[in-house]
Amino acid sequence: MASPARHRIPRTVWALGIVSLFTDMGSEMVHSLLPILLATGFGASALTIGLIEGSAEALVLVTKVFSGYLSDALGKRKPLVLLGYGLATAVKPLFPLATSIAGITTARLLDRLGKGIRGAPRDALVADVTPVEIRGAAFGLRQSMDTVGAVLGPLIAVGLLWLWHDNIRMVLWVAVVPGLVAVLLLATLVKEPADVAGRAARLPISREGLSRLGGSFWRLVALGALIALARFSEAFLVLRASERGLALTWVPLVLVVMSIVYTLSAYPAGVLSDRIPRVRVLALGMALLVLADVALANAQDWRLVFVGIALWGLHMGLSQGVLASMITDRVPAEYRGTAFGVFNLVSGLALLIASGGAGLIWDRISPAATFWAGAGIALAGMVACMSMRDAPAAAPTTAS
């Protein structure tokens, strides 16, 4: 295999990274404050918050299967990517306008529907334009840039909360602006590669059709579901910090710390996964999730909570881009959108179960028990990673 240093990250990947940066900036301004708004503003229980977050994230991943399949069938990625980012931006004003849990839930689901529409076509587009030798690096770069936005968003939220004396709704209004910038950049900077546009490939939705994705892919789907069960919504990190005494003004720093570590680790992890078996990088990520859960379970104040949050972010950096690369390695190029969608559908159902179960354990037993349960499942995921082998990389289309 050629050295990754001989290849340049395609312009399309950089452009999608910038779009992701601005979108996540606005989304994480909302996400960092939503659990506290639900708990203190509307009296929602941890179980309710867990079900809302689990349903929202599950909707993202379920929607991806349809958008990914459609992008394969049409032979076009950008229209669906633009629709997804546009919808997420259009519904942002619903958050500050909401007057009930139902209103917040509606806004959250529509926002995540937009993410679901864009996710699989965007990831397939990254794979379409990237040489096989730097797949891990390309996915890691896009993920890192996305997470830069996840750092800036909560930091802006902290500053505005201080400036406006904890006025959450005013901060939610500001969160609309980065999304508008992202849609404008997407419309003008991202191009559909000429050698991919118009190449339609419709995989039959049947047992025989889905079998074309290969046994190696389906084993990865099972592993992805186990990982999703171990990693419930980050809303519980916010709740744990608040429950351990962190003041409201500083609550957005929970996602800032997680996202900084995520940003700094995602690209190096992607590069590393181009040089050594990807499953080894993923196994290390699961080991870090075990340590994160142990720290969060044992935390007596907010300081150890932040140790756990940093380890959680490191786990994300060593797993998310690597999983995307592993999907691309295992399926034919013409079915990439469908493969990303199917993978995320199964992971989404697992995430819904995980977040609902985490909320139930939190309410019925204790917050610490939630993280001990997560540690046990993460340990099983680490063992499963160690027993899996890497697949030979599927050939890509010509880079743009």
N, C-alpha and C positions, 0 to 999 in steps of 0.2 A: 504493500500500500504506500502511495506517495505521501510525503510529509505534508501535514496540514499547512505548514508555513508557505508552501508553493502556491497556494490558492488564496484568492481574496474573497471576503464575504460579499455576495452580490448586492448591488444597490437596492434591489427590491426588499431584501431582508432588513437593511438599514432603515429604509422608509417605513416598513411595517413596525420596526422597533420604535421609531419616533412617534408614530400614531398610537401605539400601545402605551407609550410613556404618558402622553397627555390624557388618554382615556382613563388610565389607572389613577392618575393624579386626582381627577374628579371623583371616580368611584370610591377610592379609599378615603377621601374626605367624608363621604357618606358612611362607608362601612365602619370606620373607626368610631363613629358616634352613634350609630343605629342601636346597638345593644343597650347603651345607657339611656337613650331616648325611650326605647320600648320599656325598659325596667323602671325608670324613674318618672317618665312622663305619662305612661299609660298603664303602669302596674303589671306588665307582662312577667310571667314566671320564667324560670330557666328552661323548663320544658317547652313552653310556647316559643321562646326565642330559638331554641334548638330546632324545633319543627319548622319555623319560618325559614331559618338559615339552611337547614337540610333540604327543604322543599325548593328553595331558590337555587341552590347549587345543583340539586338533582335535575331541575328544569334545564339548567345550562347544559348539562351533560346528555340529557335525553334529546334535547333539540339538536345537538350536534350530529346525531345519527342521521337525521333527515336532511340537514343542510349539507353535510358531507356527501351523502348519497346524491343529492341534487346537483352539487358542484361537479361530481363525476359524470352524471347523466348529461348535463349541459355542456361540459367541457369548458366551463368558465368558473373562476373563483371570485374575481373582484366584485361583481354585482352583489353577491351574498355577503361578502365582507363589508361592503358599504352599507347595505341594509341593516346589518347587525349593529355596527357602530352608530348609525343614524338613529335607530330605535332607542338604544341605550341613552343617547343624548336627549332625545325628545321627551323621555319620561322623567328626567332628573327633577324638573320643577314639581313633580307630584310629591316628593319627600317633604319639602317645607310646607306644602299646602295640606298635608294629611292631618286629620283631626281624630283619628282612631287607629287601633291596631289593624283593622281591616284595610284602612287607607295605606298604611305603611306596607302591609303585606302585598297589596296590589302593586304598589310602586316597585317594591323589591322584586317581585316576580316578573314584571314587564322589563325591568332593567336587566335581569339575568336572562330573559328570553333573547334580548339583543345580543348578549354575550354568547349564548348558545348558537345563534344563527351564524355568527362570524367565526367561531372558534375553529371548527374542522376545516372549512375552506381556507382560512388563513394559514393553518399549519400545513395543509397540503400544498399551498402556494410556496411556502418556505422550502418544502421538500422538492417541489418542481424545479426551482431555480438554483438549487445548491448542489455542488459536486459531492459525490459520495464520501470523499476523503475528509470533508469538513462538516458533515451533517451535525455532529455533536456540537461543534463550535457555533454553527449558525443558529441552532435552536437555543443554545446557551446564551448567545448574544441577544436574541430577541427577548428571551425571558429576563435577562438582566436589565434591558432597557425598560421593559414593562414594569419591573420592580423598582426602578428609579422613580417612576411616577408614584408607586406605592409608598415610597419614602417621602417624597415632596408633599403629597396630599395630606397626610396626617400632620406633618410639620406646619403646613399652612393652617390647618384646622386649629392646632395649638395656639398659633399666633393670633388668629382671629377670635378664638374663645377668650384669650386674655384681653384683647382689645375691646371686645364687645361684652365682657362680663358674663361669660358662659351662655351666650345667646346661641343655642344650637341651630335654630331655624335660619338665622342670618348666614351662618356658615354653610348650611345646605343650599342656600341660594347661590353662593359663590361657586359651589361645586358644578354648576351648570356650564360655566365658561370653558374649562379645559376640554370638555366634550365637543363643543362647537369648533374649537381649534383643531381637534383630532379629525373630525369629519372633513374639514376643509383641506387638511394636509393629505388625507387618504384620497380624496377626489383628484388631487393635482399631482401627487408624487408617485403613487403606486401604479405600475403598469402590468397588465396581463402579458406574460411572455408569449411571443409570437408562435413558438413551437409547441405550446400547450393549449392555447386558446382554440376552441372549436374541436378539440379531441374528446368526443363524447364516448363514455364507456358505462353501460348500465349493468350492474351486477344483479342477477336474478335474486329476489328476496325469497329464497327457498333453502332447504337444507343443502341441496346440491350446490346452489349458487354460493352460499356463505362458506361452504367447504373450500372454495377456491382461495379464500384468504389464508388457508394453510394451518396445519396443526400447531406450528410454532407460534403463530399469531394468537390462536385461541388459548394456548398456555399462558401467554403474556396477558391476555384479558383476565384470566383467573387470578394471576398475580396482582394485576391492577386493582381488582375488586378487594383483595385482601388488604392491600395498602390503603385503599379508601376507607375501609372499616377501621383501620388504625388511626386515621387522621381526620377527626371530626372538624366541624367549623371553627375557624379562628375566633369566632364570637366568644368562645369559652375562654380564650386567652385574655380577652378584654374583661370578661366577667371575673376571672380569677384575680387579675390585677386590682380591679375595683374592690373586690371582696377582701383582699389583703391590705387595703388601706390607701391605695393610690387615689389622689384627688382628681376630680372630674376634669380640671383643666389639662392635666397631664395624661389622661387616659389614651388619647391618640398616639402617644409615644410607644404604646404596646406594638402597634403595627409598624411604626417607624423603625424600631429596633429589629423586629423580625425581617422587615423588608431590606434594611441596609445589609444585613448578613446574607440574605437571599441574593441581593444584587451582586455582592462581592464574590459569591461562590458559584453562581450559575454558569457564567462563561468559563472559568477555569475547570469546572466539573465537566462541561461539554467537551472542552479540548482534551481533558484527561480520558474521557470515554472514547475519543477517536484513537487513543494510543494503547489503552488496555481494555479488556473485556468490559462492556457497559454494565453487566450484571454485578461486577465487583464494586463499581461506583454506587450502584443502587443499593447493594447490601450495606455499604458503609452509611448511606443515607438513612436506612432503616435503623441501624444501630444508634445513630444520633437521635432519632425520634424516640427510642427507648429511654435514652438519657434525658431528653427534654421532658418526657412525661414523669420520670422519677423526680426531677427537680421541681416541677410544678406541683406534684402530689405532696412533697415534703415542705414546700414553702410556708414559712411562718409570717413573712412580711413581703412587701413588693420587691425587695432586692433579689431574693432567690427566684421569684417569679420571672424577673427579667433574664436571669441565667437560662431558665427553661425556654423563654421566648427566643433568645438568641440561638439556642440549639435547634429549636423548631425551624427557624429560618435557614439554618445550615442544612438541615434535612431537606427542606424544599429545594434549595439550590442543587443538591446532589441527586434529586429524584425527578423533578418535573421535566426539564429539558432532556434528560437521559431517557425517560420513558417515551417521549415523543420521537427521539432518534431510534429507539428500539422498535417502535411501531413501523416507522419508515423502512427499517432494515428487513422487515418480515413480509411485506406485501408487494405485489406488482404495482408499478407506478400508476397505472390507470385506475386503480381502486383505492388510492390513498385517502381520498375524502371519506369514502364509506368506512374504511378501516378506522380512521380517527373517530368517526361518529359512533361506530359500534363499540369501540373500546370505552369511550366516554359514557355511552348509555349504561353499560354494565357498572362502571365505576360510579356513575351518578346514583343508581339505585342503592349501591353499597353505602355511599356517602349519606343518603337520606336516612338509612337505618342507623348509621353511626351517630349522626347528629341528634336524632330523636332519642336513641339509647343513652347518649351522653347527658342530655337534658333530664331524662328520667332518673338516671343514677344520681345526678347532681341534686335533684329535688328529694328523692326518696332515701338516699344514703348519705352522701356528702360530696362536696367538690373534689376532695382528694381522691375519693374512690373512682371518680370519672377518669382521672389521669392514670391511676393504677390499672384500670381496665384497658385504657389505650396502650399502656406499656406492654401488657401481655400480648395484645394482638400485634403490636409492632414487632415484638420479638419473634412471633410466628412468621411475620413477613420477612424478617431478616433471614431466617432459616430457609424459607422458600426461595429467596433470591440466591442463596449460596448453592442451592441444588439445581439451578437453571443454567443453561449454556447460552452464549451469544449465538445469533443466527448470522449466516453470511449476508452481507449488505446487498439489497436489491438495487439494480442499476437505476440511476436517475435519468431524467431527461436533460437535455443540454442546458447549461447554466445561462442565465440572462445577465 
